[in-house]
Amino acid sequence: MKKVLSGIQPSGQLTLGNYIGAMQNFVKLQNDHECYFMVVDLHAITVPQDPAALREQSEAVATLYVAAGIDPAKANIFMQSHVRGHAELGWLLTTLSYMGELERMTQFKDKSAGKESIGTGLFVYPALMAADILIYNADLVPVGDDQKQHLELTRDLAGRFNSRYGDYFTVPEPYIPKIGARVMSLDDASKKMSKSNPNPGSFIALLDPPDVVRKKISRATTDSGREVKFDPADKPEVSNLLSIYSHCAGLSIEQIEAKYEGQGYGAFKKDLAEVVVSVLEPLQQRYREIRESGEIHNILRQGAERAAAVADQTVRDVKERMGFLLP
């Protein structure tokens, strides 16, 4: 089976965009791939984090993985920091990275813009992301548009290592599903729905209570006119809501357009809210059960043990090829 690696940062609440755009794909991939799904807490600390909040969110994200349908018997679910090889290989790959290519990273330029001081971790973290992928010799990496540049760097570093020290790393490919969704903000469809948006009304958090979900969707920005039609160029706001409806209800865009022909936005948004609530309520119930039972700690421990068995061997092989004296 081909290997898949992906992860989500435990900074902020996971959103419906994370669920539709990433986690639903994780659930599908686990059935016919060897999967490694991390909570990337080492990446989270490239910017300041409150320790208590980081600890809480780390457990929450891991629990949401399982609540969303990722089966720990099929996929490895673990904390990035629980597998020490990630940090070690990250440093080794940092030494193969060039200042110029790290300075060109769009995310670094965006996050550092206007700041007087910039953490070194933010600058070098693409090398750690490369280590996350290469340490398992992943074949496929689900990535959004904002991470494609980092995957290209990973591919470059894999090729650079192989050229200097002999073929070892698999050069990973991006995983782009045939049918996917980039869920956009509820207040501005030109921007991706993001848990880091300071406006909580711009996103639906996976743990939002039903009444909060209904309120957010009722207040979601719509385009002029009243026709419920998928037209990303002229009606981006309604098109985004249609896409959410389609993925949550399992209906085609055409079916939804036909259902609300001549009805306007009111009925459409009211029903959309109930569709989203119907998806989130069972996930939230499962989430509460897992948190209350404490089983997530066993899941993370077992996932880390399996991941470390692979990661430790990779680090040993890499160090041997690079000339380190091994114990």
Rosetta blueprint (number, residue, H / E / L):
1 M L
2 K L
3 K E
4 V E
5 L E
6 S E
7 G E
8 I E
9 Q L
10 P L
11 S L
12 G L
13 Q L
14 L L
15 T E
16 L H
17 G H
18 N H
19 Y H
20 I H
21 G H
22 A H
23 M H
24 Q H
25 N H
26 F H
27 V H
28 K H
29 L H
30 Q L
31 N L
32 D L
33 H L
34 E E
35 C E
36 Y E
37 F E
38 M E
39 V E
40 V L
41 D H
42 L H
43 H H
44 A H
45 I L
46 T L
47 V L
48 P L
49 Q L
50 D L
51 P H
52 A H
53 A H
54 L H
55 R H
56 E H
57 Q H
58 S H
59 E H
60 A H
61 V H
62 A H
63 T H
64 L H
65 Y H
66 V H
67 A H
68 A L
69 G L
70 I L
71 D L
72 P L
73 A L
74 K L
75 A E
76 N E
77 I E
78 F E
79 M E
80 Q H
81 S H
82 H H
83 V L
84 R L
85 G H
86 H H
87 A H
88 E H
89 L H
90 G H
91 W H
92 L H
93 L H
94 T H
95 T L
96 L L
97 S L
98 Y L
99 M H
100 G H
101 E H
102 L H
103 E H
104 R L
105 M L
106 T H
107 Q H
108 F H
109 K H
110 D H
111 K H
112 S H
113 A L
114 G L
115 K L
116 E L
117 S L
118 I L
119 G L
120 T H
121 G H
122 L H
123 F H
124 V H
125 Y H
126 P H
127 A H
128 L H
129 M H
130 A H
131 A H
132 D H
133 I H
134 L H
135 I L
136 Y L
137 N L
138 A L
139 D L
140 L E
141 V E
142 P E
143 V L
144 G L
145 D H
146 D H
147 Q H
148 K H
149 Q H
150 H H
151 L H
152 E H
153 L H
154 T H
155 R H
156 D H
157 L H
158 A H
159 G H
160 R H
161 F H
162 N H
163 S H
164 R H
165 Y H
166 G L
167 D L
168 Y L
169 F L
170 T L
171 V L
172 P L
173 E E
174 P E
175 Y E
176 I L
177 P L
178 K L
179 I L
180 G L
181 A L
182 R L
183 V L
184 M E
185 S L
186 L L
187 D L
188 D L
189 A L
190 S L
191 K L
192 K E
193 M L
194 S L
195 K L
196 S L
197 N L
198 P L
199 N L
200 P H
201 G H
202 S H
203 F L
204 I L
205 A E
206 L L
207 L L
208 D L
209 P L
210 P H
211 D H
212 V H
213 V H
214 R H
215 K H
216 K H
217 I H
218 S H
219 R L
220 A L
221 T L
222 T L
223 D L
224 S L
225 G L
226 R L
227 E L
228 V L
229 K L
230 F L
231 D E
232 P L
233 A L
234 D L
235 K E
236 P H
237 E H
238 V H
239 S H
240 N H
241 L H
242 L H
243 S H
244 I H
245 Y H
246 S H
247 H H
248 C H
249 A H
250 G L
251 L L
252 S L
253 I H
254 E H
255 Q H
256 I H
257 E H
258 A H
259 K H
260 Y L
261 E L
262 G L
263 Q L
264 G L
265 Y H
266 G H
267 A H
268 F H
269 K H
270 K H
271 D H
272 L H
273 A H
274 E H
275 V H
276 V H
277 V H
278 S H
279 V H
280 L H
281 E H
282 P H
283 L H
284 Q H
285 Q H
286 R H
287 Y H
288 R H
289 E H
290 I H
291 R H
292 E H
293 S H
294 G L
295 E H
296 I H
297 H H
298 N H
299 I H
300 L H
301 R H
302 Q H
303 G H
304 A H
305 E H
306 R H
307 A H
308 A H
309 A H
310 V H
311 A H
312 D H
313 Q H
314 T H
315 V H
316 R H
317 D H
318 V H
319 K H
320 E H
321 R H
322 M H
323 G L
324 F L
325 L L
326 L L
327 P L
